[in-house]
């Protein structure tokens, strides 16, 4: 397949990492090599080896290519708030150019499937002028959109699709990620999303009490992604 994708979501907390690790596992099942990175992460724990982010560690464990943590998550911020605010609290300023440099360095490693997981939603600010949306734009890579299936998901999904397309970025596929155990009219909402989103649905992942990449992979169709 030899493809690179940027994974974004309709909001924070919609399951981007879970879906990303599921895609990595699905690719591994097809004997494909994989790598992934989360260039920017806020909400990291202090360890003897430095700051570590739970999501980035999950990506590192799920991929087949062996990379140092710093290649997976080059910008790690301790405070679990908007990254540009966490950086400002440390007297630092995030920049698109710096993140691009990190991504291009990691992407020098070859793999059949390479995934870059974003932070928050599509318009997540980096500074007063730039947002993380500039990353897939500059890298010229398509997007996988994770839709958090909960009340309000239709508006969030349609607005996010509109923003991505306005930025000239292709949506290669989308995944429905059920983030609440019980949602009124869930079937109707999913049917509306399938008709409204201009990309193939790669899978509908139900609410899972004990989610794992292996279980999530069983709900995903990687073939639809390879045909996009």
MIVO-809153 format. One record per residue (C-alpha): residue in three letters; x, y, z; residue number from 0. Coordinates in nm, 4 decimals. Example, Ala and Ser with C-alpha at 12.3 -4.5 7.8 and 13.67 -1.06 7.14 Angstrom:
<rs>
+-------+----------+----------+----------+--------+
| kollo |        X |        Y |        Z | tortor |
+-------+----------+----------+----------+--------+
|   ALA |   1.2300 |  -0.4500 |   0.7800 |      0 |
|   SER |   1.3670 |  -0.1060 |   0.7140 |      1 |
+-------+----------+----------+----------+--------+
</rs>
This chain:
<rs>
+-------+----------+----------+----------+--------+
| kollo |        X |        Y |        Z | tortor |
+-------+----------+----------+----------+--------+
|   UNK |   0.0000 |   0.0000 |   0.0000 |      0 |
|   UNK |   0.2825 |   0.2429 |   0.0910 |      1 |
|   UNK |   0.0571 |   0.5269 |   0.2012 |      2 |
|   UNK |   0.0772 |   0.8073 |   0.4573 |      3 |
|   UNK |  -0.2285 |   0.9559 |   0.6281 |      4 |
|   UNK |  -0.3048 |   1.2204 |   0.8889 |      5 |
|   UNK |  -0.5590 |   1.1108 |   1.1518 |      6 |
|   UNK |  -0.7808 |   1.3893 |   1.2817 |      7 |
|   UNK |  -1.1030 |   1.3959 |   1.4796 |      8 |
|   UNK |  -1.4236 |   1.5916 |   1.5155 |      9 |
|   UNK |  -1.3134 |   1.6853 |   1.8680 |     10 |
|   UNK |  -1.0769 |   1.5820 |   2.1418 |     11 |
|   UNK |  -1.1591 |   1.2563 |   2.3182 |     12 |
|   UNK |  -1.3257 |   1.0892 |   2.0191 |     13 |
|   UNK |  -1.0931 |   0.7886 |   1.9995 |     14 |
|   UNK |  -0.8263 |   0.9017 |   1.7520 |     15 |
|   UNK |  -0.5550 |   0.6949 |   1.9184 |     16 |
|   UNK |  -0.7762 |   0.3900 |   1.9531 |     17 |
|   UNK |  -0.8693 |   0.4031 |   1.5853 |     18 |
|   UNK |  -0.5081 |   0.4684 |   1.4831 |     19 |
|   UNK |  -0.3816 |   0.1673 |   1.6764 |     20 |
|   UNK |  -0.6664 |  -0.0373 |   1.5292 |     21 |
|   UNK |  -0.5590 |   0.0589 |   1.1778 |     22 |
|   UNK |  -0.1996 |  -0.0313 |   1.2632 |     23 |
|   UNK |  -0.3072 |  -0.3712 |   1.3922 |     24 |
|   UNK |  -0.5255 |  -0.4350 |   1.0866 |     25 |
|   UNK |  -0.2267 |  -0.3586 |   0.8636 |     26 |
|   UNK |  -0.0035 |  -0.5881 |   1.0699 |     27 |
|   UNK |  -0.2567 |  -0.8676 |   1.0187 |     28 |
|   UNK |  -0.2040 |  -0.8214 |   0.6434 |     29 |
|   UNK |   0.1739 |  -0.8530 |   0.6892 |     30 |
|   UNK |   0.2220 |  -0.4830 |   0.6194 |     31 |
|   UNK |   0.4913 |  -0.2751 |   0.7879 |     32 |
|   UNK |   0.3680 |   0.0242 |   0.9855 |     33 |
|   UNK |   0.4851 |   0.3318 |   1.1689 |     34 |
|   UNK |   0.2991 |   0.6087 |   1.3450 |     35 |
|   UNK |   0.3730 |   0.9300 |   1.5250 |     36 |
|   UNK |   0.2001 |   1.1903 |   1.7374 |     37 |
|   UNK |   0.4174 |   1.4949 |   1.6751 |     38 |
|   UNK |   0.2492 |   1.7054 |   1.9430 |     39 |
|   UNK |   0.1049 |   1.5812 |   2.2710 |     40 |
|   UNK |  -0.0142 |   1.7690 |   2.5791 |     41 |
|   UNK |  -0.0783 |   1.5666 |   2.8911 |     42 |
|   UNK |   0.2420 |   1.3746 |   2.9583 |     43 |
|   UNK |   0.3718 |   1.1949 |   3.2650 |     44 |
|   UNK |   0.7172 |   1.2559 |   3.4064 |     45 |
|   UNK |   0.9323 |   0.9426 |   3.3939 |     46 |
|   UNK |   1.2995 |   0.8650 |   3.4462 |     47 |
|   UNK |   1.3376 |   0.8811 |   3.0671 |     48 |
|   UNK |   1.1548 |   1.2100 |   3.0273 |     49 |
|   UNK |   0.7961 |   1.3115 |   2.9542 |     50 |
|   UNK |   0.5826 |   1.0335 |   2.8129 |     51 |
|   UNK |   0.2322 |   1.0521 |   2.6624 |     52 |
|   UNK |  -0.0042 |   0.7558 |   2.6954 |     53 |
|   UNK |  -0.1345 |   0.7887 |   2.3387 |     54 |
|   UNK |   0.2143 |   0.8115 |   2.1881 |     55 |
|   UNK |   0.3237 |   0.5038 |   2.3842 |     56 |
|   UNK |   0.0223 |   0.3156 |   2.2458 |     57 |
|   UNK |   0.1253 |   0.4078 |   1.8915 |     58 |
|   UNK |   0.4844 |   0.3035 |   1.9599 |     59 |
|   UNK |   0.3666 |  -0.0355 |   2.0865 |     60 |
|   UNK |   0.1310 |  -0.0954 |   1.7929 |     61 |
|   UNK |   0.3655 |  -0.0162 |   1.5019 |     62 |
|   UNK |   0.6045 |  -0.2663 |   1.3443 |     63 |
|   UNK |   0.8916 |  -0.0257 |   1.2742 |     64 |
|   UNK |   1.1036 |   0.0321 |   1.5841 |     65 |
|   UNK |   1.1460 |   0.4011 |   1.6613 |     66 |
|   UNK |   1.2755 |   0.5914 |   1.9618 |     67 |
|   UNK |   1.0053 |   0.7640 |   2.1645 |     68 |
|   UNK |   1.1355 |   1.1057 |   2.0591 |     69 |
|   UNK |   1.0709 |   1.0136 |   1.6943 |     70 |
|   UNK |   0.7140 |   0.9156 |   1.7756 |     71 |
|   UNK |   0.6378 |   1.2162 |   1.9967 |     72 |
|   UNK |   0.8972 |   1.4902 |   1.9474 |     73 |
|   UNK |   0.7011 |   1.7645 |   2.1274 |     74 |
|   UNK |   0.5737 |   1.6471 |   2.4658 |     75 |
|   UNK |   0.4057 |   1.8876 |   2.7082 |     76 |
|   UNK |   0.3166 |   1.7962 |   3.0641 |     77 |
|   UNK |  -0.0017 |   1.9945 |   3.1244 |     78 |
|   UNK |  -0.3218 |   1.8350 |   2.9818 |     79 |
|   UNK |  -0.4575 |   2.1536 |   2.8243 |     80 |
|   UNK |  -0.4553 |   2.3086 |   2.4760 |     81 |
|   UNK |  -0.0962 |   2.2557 |   2.3546 |     82 |
|   UNK |  -0.0291 |   2.6192 |   2.2644 |     83 |
|   UNK |  -0.1330 |   2.7214 |   2.6158 |     84 |
|   UNK |   0.0778 |   2.4477 |   2.7740 |     85 |
|   UNK |   0.3753 |   2.5653 |   2.5682 |     86 |
|   UNK |   0.3143 |   2.9308 |   2.6552 |     87 |
|   UNK |   0.3154 |   2.8423 |   3.0243 |     88 |
|   UNK |   0.6711 |   2.7175 |   2.9744 |     89 |
|   UNK |   0.7753 |   3.0260 |   2.7800 |     90 |
|   UNK |   0.7737 |   2.8296 |   2.4538 |     91 |
|   UNK |   0.5999 |   2.8911 |   2.1219 |     92 |
|   UNK |   0.4815 |   2.6128 |   1.8945 |     93 |
|   UNK |   0.5464 |   2.6483 |   1.5210 |     94 |
|   UNK |   0.4369 |   2.4609 |   1.2128 |     95 |
|   UNK |   0.7872 |   2.4629 |   1.0628 |     96 |
|   UNK |   0.9331 |   2.2862 |   1.3640 |     97 |
|   UNK |   0.6630 |   2.0183 |   1.3634 |     98 |
|   UNK |   0.7101 |   1.9711 |   0.9895 |     99 |
|   UNK |   1.0801 |   1.9148 |   1.0422 |    100 |
|   UNK |   1.0128 |   1.6470 |   1.3015 |    101 |
|   UNK |   0.7544 |   1.4753 |   1.0794 |    102 |
|   UNK |   0.9772 |   1.4748 |   0.7729 |    103 |
|   UNK |   1.2582 |   1.3289 |   0.9783 |    104 |
|   UNK |   1.0452 |   1.0423 |   1.1094 |    105 |
|   UNK |   0.8883 |   0.9842 |   0.7670 |    106 |
|   UNK |   1.2320 |   0.9102 |   0.6254 |    107 |
|   UNK |   1.1675 |   0.5658 |   0.7745 |    108 |
|   UNK |   0.9908 |   0.3483 |   0.5185 |    109 |
|   UNK |   0.6733 |   0.1511 |   0.5917 |    110 |
|   UNK |   0.3697 |   0.0281 |   0.4019 |    111 |
|   UNK |   0.1339 |   0.2323 |   0.6201 |    112 |
|   UNK |   0.2401 |   0.5498 |   0.8001 |    113 |
|   UNK |  -0.0004 |   0.7392 |   1.0250 |    114 |
|   UNK |   0.0396 |   1.0813 |   1.1832 |    115 |
|   UNK |  -0.2078 |   1.1396 |   1.4643 |    116 |
|   UNK |  -0.3133 |   1.4950 |   1.5295 |    117 |
|   UNK |  -0.4110 |   1.6573 |   1.8584 |    118 |
|   UNK |  -0.7615 |   1.7761 |   1.9357 |    119 |
|   UNK |  -0.9640 |   1.8649 |   1.6268 |    120 |
|   UNK |  -0.8822 |   2.0004 |   1.2822 |    121 |
|   UNK |  -0.8434 |   2.3664 |   1.3830 |    122 |
|   UNK |  -0.6281 |   2.3068 |   1.6913 |    123 |
|   UNK |  -0.4206 |   2.6273 |   1.7366 |    124 |
|   UNK |  -0.0411 |   2.6179 |   1.7369 |    125 |
|   UNK |   0.0054 |   2.9907 |   1.7831 |    126 |
|   UNK |  -0.1773 |   3.3134 |   1.6983 |    127 |
|   UNK |  -0.1527 |   3.2437 |   1.3225 |    128 |
|   UNK |  -0.1100 |   2.8716 |   1.2623 |    129 |
|   UNK |  -0.3169 |   2.5606 |   1.3320 |    130 |
|   UNK |  -0.2280 |   2.1928 |   1.3190 |    131 |
|   UNK |  -0.4261 |   2.1708 |   0.9938 |    132 |
|   UNK |  -0.1186 |   2.3169 |   0.8266 |    133 |
|   UNK |   0.0680 |   1.9910 |   0.8862 |    134 |
|   UNK |  -0.1215 |   1.7635 |   0.6429 |    135 |
|   UNK |  -0.1494 |   2.0588 |   0.4065 |    136 |
|   UNK |   0.2276 |   2.1073 |   0.3918 |    137 |
|   UNK |   0.2984 |   1.7329 |   0.3788 |    138 |
|   UNK |   0.0333 |   1.6938 |   0.1073 |    139 |
|   UNK |  -0.1201 |   1.3841 |   0.2647 |    140 |
|   UNK |  -0.4858 |   1.2802 |   0.2908 |    141 |
|   UNK |  -0.6862 |   1.2652 |   0.6119 |    142 |
|   UNK |  -0.8648 |   0.9910 |   0.7999 |    143 |
|   UNK |  -1.1475 |   1.1522 |   0.9973 |    144 |
|   UNK |  -1.2545 |   0.9974 |   1.3283 |    145 |
|   UNK |  -1.6113 |   1.0964 |   1.4078 |    146 |
|   UNK |  -1.7016 |   1.0763 |   1.7750 |    147 |
|   UNK |  -2.0530 |   0.9319 |   1.7677 |    148 |
|   UNK |  -2.2462 |   1.1167 |   2.0347 |    149 |
|   UNK |  -2.5055 |   1.3935 |   2.0547 |    150 |
|   UNK |  -2.3901 |   1.6735 |   1.8236 |    151 |
|   UNK |  -2.1807 |   1.4494 |   1.5991 |    152 |
|   UNK |  -2.3627 |   1.5448 |   1.2802 |    153 |
|   UNK |  -2.2816 |   1.9123 |   1.3133 |    154 |
|   UNK |  -1.9230 |   1.8424 |   1.4221 |    155 |
|   UNK |  -1.8642 |   1.5975 |   1.1364 |    156 |
|   UNK |  -2.0078 |   1.8218 |   0.8661 |    157 |
|   UNK |  -1.8225 |   2.1312 |   0.9890 |    158 |
|   UNK |  -1.4958 |   1.9366 |   1.0084 |    159 |
|   UNK |  -1.5436 |   1.7954 |   0.6587 |    160 |
|   UNK |  -1.6148 |   2.1449 |   0.5277 |    161 |
|   UNK |  -1.2989 |   2.2835 |   0.6892 |    162 |
|   UNK |  -1.0776 |   2.0006 |   0.5610 |    163 |
|   UNK |  -1.2062 |   2.0322 |   0.2058 |    164 |
|   UNK |  -1.1776 |   2.4119 |   0.2169 |    165 |
|   UNK |  -0.8118 |   2.3677 |   0.3094 |    166 |
|   UNK |  -0.7612 |   2.1604 |  -0.0053 |    167 |
|   UNK |  -0.6940 |   1.8350 |   0.1792 |    168 |
|   UNK |  -0.8487 |   1.5068 |   0.0660 |    169 |
|   UNK |  -1.0485 |   1.2931 |   0.3089 |    170 |
|   UNK |  -0.9456 |   0.9341 |   0.2364 |    171 |
|   UNK |  -1.1996 |   0.7826 |   0.4719 |    172 |
|   UNK |  -1.3806 |   0.8222 |   0.8014 |    173 |
|   UNK |  -1.4458 |   0.6038 |   1.1026 |    174 |
|   UNK |  -1.7468 |   0.6136 |   1.3332 |    175 |
|   UNK |  -1.6227 |   0.5906 |   1.6908 |    176 |
|   UNK |  -1.9003 |   0.5427 |   1.9447 |    177 |
|   UNK |  -1.7850 |   0.7247 |   2.2570 |    178 |
|   UNK |  -2.1011 |   0.6858 |   2.4661 |    179 |
|   UNK |  -2.2591 |   0.3584 |   2.5740 |    180 |
|   UNK |  -2.6109 |   0.4763 |   2.4934 |    181 |
|   UNK |  -2.6973 |   0.7285 |   2.2258 |    182 |
|   UNK |  -3.0542 |   0.8095 |   2.1175 |    183 |
|   UNK |  -3.1233 |   0.7431 |   1.7465 |    184 |
|   UNK |  -2.7737 |   0.6074 |   1.6929 |    185 |
|   UNK |  -2.8684 |   0.4116 |   1.3785 |    186 |
|   UNK |  -3.0289 |   0.7195 |   1.2249 |    187 |
|   UNK |  -2.7256 |   0.9322 |   1.3030 |    188 |
|   UNK |  -2.4922 |   0.6783 |   1.1401 |    189 |
|   UNK |  -2.7154 |   0.6597 |   0.8330 |    190 |
|   UNK |  -2.7093 |   1.0396 |   0.8074 |    191 |
|   UNK |  -2.3292 |   1.0435 |   0.8379 |    192 |
|   UNK |  -2.2913 |   0.7807 |   0.5654 |    193 |
|   UNK |  -2.4960 |   0.9954 |   0.3312 |    194 |
|   UNK |  -2.3400 |   1.3287 |   0.4260 |    195 |
|   UNK |  -1.9681 |   1.2515 |   0.4346 |    196 |
|   UNK |  -1.7967 |   1.2472 |   0.0951 |    197 |
|   UNK |  -1.5548 |   0.9626 |   0.1720 |    198 |
|   UNK |  -1.5836 |   0.5881 |   0.2348 |    199 |
|   UNK |  -1.6643 |   0.4709 |   0.5860 |    200 |
|   UNK |  -1.3734 |   0.2532 |   0.7007 |    201 |
|   UNK |  -1.5733 |   0.1097 |   0.9878 |    202 |
|   UNK |  -1.8162 |   0.1641 |   1.2727 |    203 |
|   UNK |  -1.6549 |   0.0932 |   1.6078 |    204 |
|   UNK |  -1.9094 |   0.0395 |   1.8872 |    205 |
|   UNK |  -1.8657 |   0.1507 |   2.2454 |    206 |
|   UNK |  -1.6160 |  -0.0922 |   2.3970 |    207 |
|   UNK |  -1.5780 |  -0.1369 |   2.7721 |    208 |
|   UNK |  -1.2299 |  -0.2833 |   2.7242 |    209 |
|   UNK |  -1.1016 |  -0.1530 |   2.3908 |    210 |
|   UNK |  -0.7854 |  -0.2984 |   2.2403 |    211 |
|   UNK |  -0.6228 |  -0.2480 |   1.8978 |    212 |
|   UNK |  -0.7009 |  -0.6115 |   1.8146 |    213 |
|   UNK |  -1.0726 |  -0.5694 |   1.8837 |    214 |
|   UNK |  -1.0932 |  -0.2336 |   1.7064 |    215 |
|   UNK |  -0.9170 |  -0.3780 |   1.4000 |    216 |
|   UNK |  -1.1991 |  -0.6304 |   1.3599 |    217 |
|   UNK |  -1.4391 |  -0.3426 |   1.2851 |    218 |
|   UNK |  -1.2157 |  -0.1706 |   1.0273 |    219 |
|   UNK |  -1.1872 |  -0.2284 |   0.6524 |    220 |
|   UNK |  -0.8354 |  -0.1433 |   0.5388 |    221 |
|   UNK |  -0.9185 |  -0.2322 |   0.1786 |    222 |
|   UNK |  -1.1399 |   0.0742 |   0.1479 |    223 |
|   UNK |  -0.8429 |   0.2859 |   0.2517 |    224 |
|   UNK |  -0.6095 |   0.1310 |  -0.0046 |    225 |
|   UNK |  -0.8612 |   0.2110 |  -0.2801 |    226 |
|   UNK |  -0.9018 |   0.5759 |  -0.1804 |    227 |
+-------+----------+----------+----------+--------+
</rs>
